[in-house]
Amino acid sequence: MLFNELSQEPTFAEAWLHTTEDEPDLIVVFEQWRETKASFVRDVLSNPYYKPYLSVFERVGIDRKVNWLVLRHSWRT
């Protein structure tokens, strides 16, 4: 599985995989990395184990939307 491979990367922090009750076909993956956007694209997305994961979206015609989030604030208990 992709995330087993990703979790071995030295800059990987954590990841969450979500679905929704209202849209069960909607899958949301949140990954946190200790990388810049440029270094992630250059160093992580170029790894061979990422290619099969990305090709699944192309094969089945699923739209993949990528957002680079900027943390403004967080609250934790």
Biopython code that builds the backbone (N, CA, C, O; Angstrom):
import numpy as np
from Bio.PDB.StructureBuilder import StructureBuilder

atoms = [
    (1, "MET", "N", (0.838, -1.185, 0.000)),
    (1, "MET", "CA", (0.000, 0.000, 0.000)),
    (1, "MET", "C", (0.882, 1.247, 0.000)),
    (1, "MET", "O", (1.949, 1.275, 0.612)),
    (2, "LEU", "N", (0.419, 2.251, -0.684)),
    (2, "LEU", "CA", (1.195, 3.476, -0.850)),
    (2, "LEU", "C", (1.603, 4.091, 0.488)),
    (2, "LEU", "O", (2.757, 4.483, 0.660)),
    (3, "PHE", "N", (0.680, 4.178, 1.424)),
    (3, "PHE", "CA", (1.009, 4.880, 2.662)),
    (3, "PHE", "C", (1.989, 4.110, 3.539)),
    (3, "PHE", "O", (2.669, 4.707, 4.373)),
    (4, "ASN", "N", (2.070, 2.811, 3.365)),
    (4, "ASN", "CA", (3.125, 2.059, 4.049)),
    (4, "ASN", "C", (4.493, 2.492, 3.524)),
    (4, "ASN", "O", (5.447, 2.622, 4.290)),
    (5, "GLU", "N", (4.579, 2.713, 2.212)),
    (5, "GLU", "CA", (5.822, 3.200, 1.604)),
    (5, "GLU", "C", (6.105, 4.640, 2.014)),
    (5, "GLU", "O", (7.225, 4.979, 2.394)),
    (6, "LEU", "N", (5.080, 5.482, 1.934)),
    (6, "LEU", "CA", (5.262, 6.893, 2.260)),
    (6, "LEU", "C", (5.709, 7.087, 3.706)),
    (6, "LEU", "O", (6.537, 7.952, 3.992)),
    (7, "SER", "N", (5.171, 6.296, 4.603)),
    (7, "SER", "CA", (5.500, 6.465, 6.019)),
    (7, "SER", "C", (6.960, 6.159, 6.327)),
    (7, "SER", "O", (7.451, 6.488, 7.407)),
    (8, "GLN", "N", (7.651, 5.535, 5.387)),
    (8, "GLN", "CA", (9.073, 5.255, 5.569)),
    (8, "GLN", "C", (9.960, 6.418, 5.129)),
    (8, "GLN", "O", (11.160, 6.427, 5.401)),
    (9, "GLU", "N", (9.371, 7.383, 4.458)),
    (9, "GLU", "CA", (10.141, 8.542, 3.998)),
    (9, "GLU", "C", (10.548, 9.403, 5.194)),
    (9, "GLU", "O", (9.737, 9.619, 6.095)),
    (10, "PRO", "N", (11.773, 9.894, 5.222)),
    (10, "PRO", "CA", (12.236, 10.671, 6.374)),
    (10, "PRO", "C", (11.476, 11.976, 6.607)),
    (10, "PRO", "O", (11.456, 12.483, 7.728)),
    (11, "THR", "N", (10.855, 12.521, 5.570)),
    (11, "THR", "CA", (10.140, 13.787, 5.735)),
    (11, "THR", "C", (8.630, 13.603, 5.919)),
    (11, "THR", "O", (7.893, 14.584, 6.020)),
    (12, "PHE", "N", (8.175, 12.360, 5.961)),
    (12, "PHE", "CA", (6.752, 12.078, 6.169)),
    (12, "PHE", "C", (6.401, 12.316, 7.635)),
    (12, "PHE", "O", (7.114, 11.858, 8.528)),
    (13, "ALA", "N", (5.293, 13.040, 7.887)),
    (13, "ALA", "CA", (4.847, 13.276, 9.261)),
    (13, "ALA", "C", (3.646, 12.385, 9.588)),
    (13, "ALA", "O", (3.697, 11.603, 10.537)),
    (14, "GLU", "N", (2.562, 12.500, 8.805)),
    (14, "GLU", "CA", (1.370, 11.693, 9.054)),
    (14, "GLU", "C", (0.398, 11.827, 7.896)),
    (14, "GLU", "O", (0.537, 12.702, 7.042)),
    (15, "ALA", "N", (-0.594, 10.937, 7.885)),
    (15, "ALA", "CA", (-1.613, 10.977, 6.840)),
    (15, "ALA", "C", (-2.923, 10.458, 7.398)),
    (15, "ALA", "O", (-2.949, 9.617, 8.296)),
    (16, "TRP", "N", (-4.018, 10.982, 6.841)),
    (16, "TRP", "CA", (-5.356, 10.530, 7.188)),
    (16, "TRP", "C", (-6.117, 10.260, 5.905)),
    (16, "TRP", "O", (-5.975, 10.988, 4.923)),
    (17, "LEU", "N", (-6.922, 9.216, 5.916)),
    (17, "LEU", "CA", (-7.774, 8.869, 4.789)),
    (17, "LEU", "C", (-9.217, 8.948, 5.284)),
    (17, "LEU", "O", (-9.588, 8.275, 6.245)),
    (18, "HIS", "N", (-10.025, 9.774, 4.620)),
    (18, "HIS", "CA", (-11.408, 9.991, 5.035)),
    (18, "HIS", "C", (-12.371, 9.689, 3.894)),
    (18, "HIS", "O", (-12.031, 9.836, 2.720)),
    (19, "THR", "N", (-13.564, 9.269, 4.255)),
    (19, "THR", "CA", (-14.706, 9.250, 3.357)),
    (19, "THR", "C", (-15.813, 10.025, 4.075)),
    (19, "THR", "O", (-15.650, 10.419, 5.230)),
    (20, "THR", "N", (-16.923, 10.239, 3.397)),
    (20, "THR", "CA", (-18.025, 10.950, 4.036)),
    (20, "THR", "C", (-19.281, 10.089, 4.015)),
    (20, "THR", "O", (-19.451, 9.240, 3.141)),
    (21, "GLU", "N", (-20.148, 10.316, 4.977)),
    (21, "GLU", "CA", (-21.415, 9.589, 5.002)),
    (21, "GLU", "C", (-22.321, 10.044, 3.860)),
    (21, "GLU", "O", (-23.040, 9.235, 3.273)),
    (22, "ASP", "N", (-22.284, 11.333, 3.550)),
    (22, "ASP", "CA", (-23.168, 11.869, 2.516)),
    (22, "ASP", "C", (-22.700, 11.553, 1.107)),
    (22, "ASP", "O", (-23.520, 11.403, 0.202)),
    (23, "GLU", "N", (-21.385, 11.449, 0.910)),
    (23, "GLU", "CA", (-20.818, 11.133, -0.401)),
    (23, "GLU", "C", (-19.799, 10.004, -0.229)),
    (23, "GLU", "O", (-18.597, 10.266, -0.176)),
    (24, "PRO", "N", (-20.255, 8.764, -0.143)),
    (24, "PRO", "CA", (-19.332, 7.657, 0.145)),
    (24, "PRO", "C", (-18.257, 7.447, -0.913)),
    (24, "PRO", "O", (-17.238, 6.814, -0.638)),
    (25, "ASP", "N", (-18.470, 7.969, -2.124)),
    (25, "ASP", "CA", (-17.450, 7.843, -3.162)),
    (25, "ASP", "C", (-16.383, 8.924, -3.073)),
    (25, "ASP", "O", (-15.369, 8.860, -3.768)),
    (26, "LEU", "N", (-16.609, 9.916, -2.218)),
    (26, "LEU", "CA", (-15.630, 10.980, -2.026)),
    (26, "LEU", "C", (-14.571, 10.492, -1.048)),
    (26, "LEU", "O", (-14.879, 10.079, 0.070)),
    (27, "ILE", "N", (-13.334, 10.547, -1.481)),
    (27, "ILE", "CA", (-12.212, 10.140, -0.633)),
    (27, "ILE", "C", (-11.320, 11.363, -0.439)),
    (27, "ILE", "O", (-10.914, 12.015, -1.401)),
    (28, "VAL", "N", (-11.029, 11.655, 0.801)),
    (28, "VAL", "CA", (-10.159, 12.783, 1.124)),
    (28, "VAL", "C", (-8.928, 12.239, 1.823)),
    (28, "VAL", "O", (-9.022, 11.556, 2.842)),
    (29, "VAL", "N", (-7.780, 12.551, 1.263)),
    (29, "VAL", "CA", (-6.510, 12.134, 1.855)),
    (29, "VAL", "C", (-5.790, 13.397, 2.302)),
    (29, "VAL", "O", (-5.579, 14.321, 1.517)),
    (30, "PHE", "N", (-5.423, 13.420, 3.554)),
    (30, "PHE", "CA", (-4.663, 14.537, 4.096)),
    (30, "PHE", "C", (-3.290, 14.007, 4.470)),
    (30, "PHE", "O", (-3.169, 13.117, 5.312)),
    (31, "GLU", "N", (-2.266, 14.548, 3.850)),
    (31, "GLU", "CA", (-0.888, 14.145, 4.142)),
    (31, "GLU", "C", (-0.151, 15.343, 4.721)),
    (31, "GLU", "O", (-0.333, 16.472, 4.265)),
    (32, "GLN", "N", (0.667, 15.101, 5.707)),
    (32, "GLN", "CA", (1.497, 16.164, 6.265)),
    (32, "GLN", "C", (2.958, 15.754, 6.105)),
    (32, "GLN", "O", (3.369, 14.658, 6.487)),
    (33, "TRP", "N", (3.720, 16.669, 5.531)),
    (33, "TRP", "CA", (5.132, 16.419, 5.242)),
    (33, "TRP", "C", (5.978, 17.555, 5.805)),
    (33, "TRP", "O", (5.518, 18.688, 5.944)),
    (34, "ARG", "N", (7.199, 17.230, 6.119)),
    (34, "ARG", "CA", (8.174, 18.244, 6.519)),
    (34, "ARG", "C", (9.012, 18.582, 5.280)),
    (34, "ARG", "O", (10.208, 18.301, 5.207)),
    (35, "GLU", "N", (8.334, 19.193, 4.323)),
    (35, "GLU", "CA", (8.917, 19.523, 3.018)),
    (35, "GLU", "C", (8.301, 20.823, 2.523)),
    (35, "GLU", "O", (7.239, 21.239, 2.985)),
    (36, "THR", "N", (8.965, 21.439, 1.604)),
    (36, "THR", "CA", (8.341, 22.536, 0.867)),
    (36, "THR", "C", (7.538, 21.935, -0.278)),
    (36, "THR", "O", (7.702, 20.759, -0.602)),
    (37, "LYS", "N", (6.692, 22.717, -0.879)),
    (37, "LYS", "CA", (5.933, 22.240, -2.033)),
    (37, "LYS", "C", (6.891, 21.809, -3.144)),
    (37, "LYS", "O", (6.708, 20.756, -3.754)),
    (38, "ALA", "N", (7.910, 22.626, -3.402)),
    (38, "ALA", "CA", (8.864, 22.315, -4.474)),
    (38, "ALA", "C", (9.625, 21.024, -4.193)),
    (38, "ALA", "O", (9.794, 20.204, -5.096)),
    (39, "SER", "N", (10.085, 20.830, -2.963)),
    (39, "SER", "CA", (10.843, 19.614, -2.662)),
    (39, "SER", "C", (9.940, 18.386, -2.668)),
    (39, "SER", "O", (10.390, 17.299, -3.029)),
    (40, "PHE", "N", (8.668, 18.538, -2.272)),
    (40, "PHE", "CA", (7.738, 17.418, -2.318)),
    (40, "PHE", "C", (7.514, 16.969, -3.756)),
    (40, "PHE", "O", (7.588, 15.779, -4.063)),
    (41, "VAL", "N", (7.241, 17.921, -4.628)),
    (41, "VAL", "CA", (7.015, 17.594, -6.039)),
    (41, "VAL", "C", (8.267, 16.961, -6.633)),
    (41, "VAL", "O", (8.177, 15.972, -7.361)),
    (42, "ARG", "N", (9.406, 17.511, -6.334)),
    (42, "ARG", "CA", (10.670, 17.012, -6.890)),
    (42, "ARG", "C", (11.065, 15.652, -6.302)),
    (42, "ARG", "O", (11.446, 14.746, -7.043)),
    (43, "ASP", "N", (10.978, 15.508, -4.982)),
    (43, "ASP", "CA", (11.560, 14.339, -4.323)),
    (43, "ASP", "C", (10.574, 13.223, -3.990)),
    (43, "ASP", "O", (10.950, 12.052, -4.005)),
    (44, "VAL", "N", (9.343, 13.554, -3.695)),
    (44, "VAL", "CA", (8.382, 12.525, -3.297)),
    (44, "VAL", "C", (7.545, 12.059, -4.483)),
    (44, "VAL", "O", (7.452, 10.860, -4.743)),
    (45, "LEU", "N", (6.940, 12.992, -5.198)),
    (45, "LEU", "CA", (6.096, 12.587, -6.329)),
    (45, "LEU", "C", (6.866, 11.856, -7.414)),
    (45, "LEU", "O", (6.275, 11.114, -8.198)),
    (46, "SER", "N", (8.154, 12.051, -7.471)),
    (46, "SER", "CA", (8.958, 11.385, -8.500)),
    (46, "SER", "C", (9.339, 9.947, -8.131)),
    (46, "SER", "O", (9.906, 9.237, -8.962)),
    (47, "ASN", "N", (9.042, 9.506, -6.912)),
    (47, "ASN", "CA", (9.377, 8.139, -6.500)),
    (47, "ASN", "C", (8.558, 7.118, -7.288)),
    (47, "ASN", "O", (7.385, 7.358, -7.574)),
    (48, "PRO", "N", (9.160, 5.987, -7.639)),
    (48, "PRO", "CA", (8.459, 4.971, -8.440)),
    (48, "PRO", "C", (7.183, 4.441, -7.786)),
    (48, "PRO", "O", (6.231, 4.124, -8.498)),
    (49, "TYR", "N", (7.131, 4.337, -6.467)),
    (49, "TYR", "CA", (5.946, 3.782, -5.828)),
    (49, "TYR", "C", (4.748, 4.723, -5.902)),
    (49, "TYR", "O", (3.628, 4.292, -5.629)),
    (50, "TYR", "N", (4.940, 5.970, -6.255)),
    (50, "TYR", "CA", (3.823, 6.904, -6.388)),
    (50, "TYR", "C", (3.099, 6.747, -7.723)),
    (50, "TYR", "O", (1.912, 7.057, -7.826)),
    (51, "LYS", "N", (3.803, 6.270, -8.740)),
    (51, "LYS", "CA", (3.221, 6.181, -10.079)),
    (51, "LYS", "C", (1.971, 5.293, -10.158)),
    (51, "LYS", "O", (0.983, 5.722, -10.754)),
    (52, "PRO", "N", (1.962, 4.073, -9.587)),
    (52, "PRO", "CA", (0.741, 3.258, -9.666)),
    (52, "PRO", "C", (-0.445, 3.921, -8.964)),
    (52, "PRO", "O", (-1.578, 3.820, -9.435)),
    (53, "TYR", "N", (-0.195, 4.586, -7.859)),
    (53, "TYR", "CA", (-1.239, 5.289, -7.123)),
    (53, "TYR", "C", (-1.875, 6.370, -8.000)),
    (53, "TYR", "O", (-3.100, 6.464, -8.082)),
    (54, "LEU", "N", (-1.058, 7.170, -8.643)),
    (54, "LEU", "CA", (-1.571, 8.242, -9.493)),
    (54, "LEU", "C", (-2.241, 7.701, -10.750)),
    (54, "LEU", "O", (-3.204, 8.291, -11.238)),
    (55, "SER", "N", (-1.744, 6.586, -11.276)),
    (55, "SER", "CA", (-2.312, 6.036, -12.503)),
    (55, "SER", "C", (-3.713, 5.478, -12.292)),
    (55, "SER", "O", (-4.495, 5.418, -13.241)),
    (56, "VAL", "N", (-4.048, 5.070, -11.078)),
    (56, "VAL", "CA", (-5.391, 4.576, -10.793)),
    (56, "VAL", "C", (-6.419, 5.662, -11.089)),
    (56, "VAL", "O", (-7.469, 5.385, -11.669)),
    (57, "PHE", "N", (-6.123, 6.884, -10.695)),
    (57, "PHE", "CA", (-7.046, 7.989, -10.946)),
    (57, "PHE", "C", (-7.264, 8.183, -12.446)),
    (57, "PHE", "O", (-8.391, 8.395, -12.895)),
    (58, "GLU", "N", (-6.195, 8.111, -13.202)),
    (58, "GLU", "CA", (-6.296, 8.285, -14.650)),
    (58, "GLU", "C", (-7.098, 7.155, -15.294)),
    (58, "GLU", "O", (-7.947, 7.401, -16.150)),
    (59, "ARG", "N", (-6.825, 5.920, -14.880)),
    (59, "ARG", "CA", (-7.495, 4.749, -15.474)),
    (59, "ARG", "C", (-8.994, 4.778, -15.267)),
    (59, "ARG", "O", (-9.751, 4.461, -16.184)),
    (60, "VAL", "N", (-9.431, 5.150, -14.087)),
    (60, "VAL", "CA", (-10.864, 5.098, -13.803)),
    (60, "VAL", "C", (-11.554, 6.443, -13.994)),
    (60, "VAL", "O", (-12.759, 6.559, -13.775)),
    (61, "GLY", "N", (-10.809, 7.442, -14.395)),
    (61, "GLY", "CA", (-11.387, 8.741, -14.698)),
    (61, "GLY", "C", (-11.823, 9.536, -13.484)),
    (61, "GLY", "O", (-12.782, 10.304, -13.552)),
    (62, "ILE", "N", (-11.134, 9.358, -12.387)),
    (62, "ILE", "CA", (-11.456, 10.104, -11.168)),
    (62, "ILE", "C", (-10.699, 11.422, -11.169)),
    (62, "ILE", "O", (-9.502, 11.476, -11.452)),
    (63, "ASP", "N", (-11.421, 12.469, -10.849)),
    (63, "ASP", "CA", (-10.808, 13.784, -10.739)),
    (63, "ASP", "C", (-10.005, 13.841, -9.441)),
    (63, "ASP", "O", (-10.517, 13.514, -8.370)),
    (64, "ARG", "N", (-8.784, 14.247, -9.543)),
    (64, "ARG", "CA", (-7.913, 14.359, -8.377)),
    (64, "ARG", "C", (-7.567, 15.822, -8.197)),
    (64, "ARG", "O", (-6.930, 16.436, -9.053)),
    (65, "LYS", "N", (-7.994, 16.369, -7.075)),
    (65, "LYS", "CA", (-7.739, 17.768, -6.789)),
    (65, "LYS", "C", (-6.712, 17.851, -5.660)),
    (65, "LYS", "O", (-6.898, 17.256, -4.598)),
    (66, "VAL", "N", (-5.643, 18.584, -5.893)),
    (66, "VAL", "CA", (-4.578, 18.723, -4.912)),
    (66, "VAL", "C", (-4.566, 20.157, -4.398)),
    (66, "VAL", "O", (-4.587, 21.109, -5.177)),
    (67, "ASN", "N", (-4.532, 20.294, -3.103)),
    (67, "ASN", "CA", (-4.445, 21.608, -2.474)),
    (67, "ASN", "C", (-3.245, 21.636, -1.548)),
    (67, "ASN", "O", (-2.971, 20.658, -0.853)),
    (68, "TRP", "N", (-2.548, 22.720, -1.534)),
    (68, "TRP", "CA", (-1.439, 22.925, -0.608)),
    (68, "TRP", "C", (-1.971, 23.837, 0.490)),
    (68, "TRP", "O", (-2.196, 25.026, 0.266)),
    (69, "LEU", "N", (-2.167, 23.282, 1.654)),
    (69, "LEU", "CA", (-2.784, 24.015, 2.749)),
    (69, "LEU", "C", (-1.756, 24.828, 3.517)),
    (69, "LEU", "O", (-0.600, 24.428, 3.657)),
    (70, "VAL", "N", (-2.195, 25.966, 4.009)),
    (70, "VAL", "CA", (-1.365, 26.819, 4.843)),
    (70, "VAL", "C", (-2.022, 26.859, 6.223)),
    (70, "VAL", "O", (-3.144, 27.345, 6.366)),
    (71, "LEU", "N", (-1.336, 26.358, 7.214)),
    (71, "LEU", "CA", (-1.870, 26.348, 8.571)),
    (71, "LEU", "C", (-1.934, 27.765, 9.115)),
    (71, "LEU", "O", (-0.924, 28.467, 9.163)),
    (72, "ARG", "N", (-3.107, 28.176, 9.517)),
    (72, "ARG", "CA", (-3.294, 29.505, 10.102)),
    (72, "ARG", "C", (-3.375, 29.426, 11.616)),
    (72, "ARG", "O", (-2.899, 30.314, 12.323)),
    (73, "HIS", "N", (-3.988, 28.345, 12.110)),
    (73, "HIS", "CA", (-4.095, 28.152, 13.552)),
    (73, "HIS", "C", (-4.590, 26.727, 13.797)),
    (73, "HIS", "O", (-5.201, 26.120, 12.918)),
    (74, "SER", "N", (-4.329, 26.204, 14.973)),
    (74, "SER", "CA", (-4.849, 24.887, 15.309)),
    (74, "SER", "C", (-5.297, 24.874, 16.766)),
    (74, "SER", "O", (-4.799, 25.643, 17.588)),
    (75, "TRP", "N", (-6.224, 24.008, 17.068)),
    (75, "TRP", "CA", (-6.706, 23.816, 18.420)),
    (75, "TRP", "C", (-6.634, 22.322, 18.709)),
    (75, "TRP", "O", (-7.041, 21.498, 17.890)),
    (76, "ARG", "N", (-6.125, 21.994, 19.855)),
    (76, "ARG", "CA", (-6.024, 20.578, 20.252)),
    (76, "ARG", "C", (-6.387, 20.438, 21.716)),
    (76, "ARG", "O", (-6.227, 21.362, 22.513)),
    (77, "THR", "N", (-6.879, 19.254, 22.047)),
    (77, "THR", "CA", (-7.184, 18.992, 23.451)),
    (77, "THR", "C", (-6.101, 18.156, 24.066)),
    (77, "THR", "O", (-6.174, 17.825, 25.250)),
]
sb = StructureBuilder()
sb.init_structure("model")
sb.init_model(0)
sb.init_chain("A")
sb.init_seg("    ")
for serial, (resi, resn, name, xyz) in enumerate(atoms, 1):
    if name == "N":
        sb.init_residue(resn, " ", resi, " ")
    sb.init_atom(name, np.array(xyz, "f"), 0.0, 1.0, " ", f" {name:<3s}", serial, name[0])
structure = sb.get_structure()
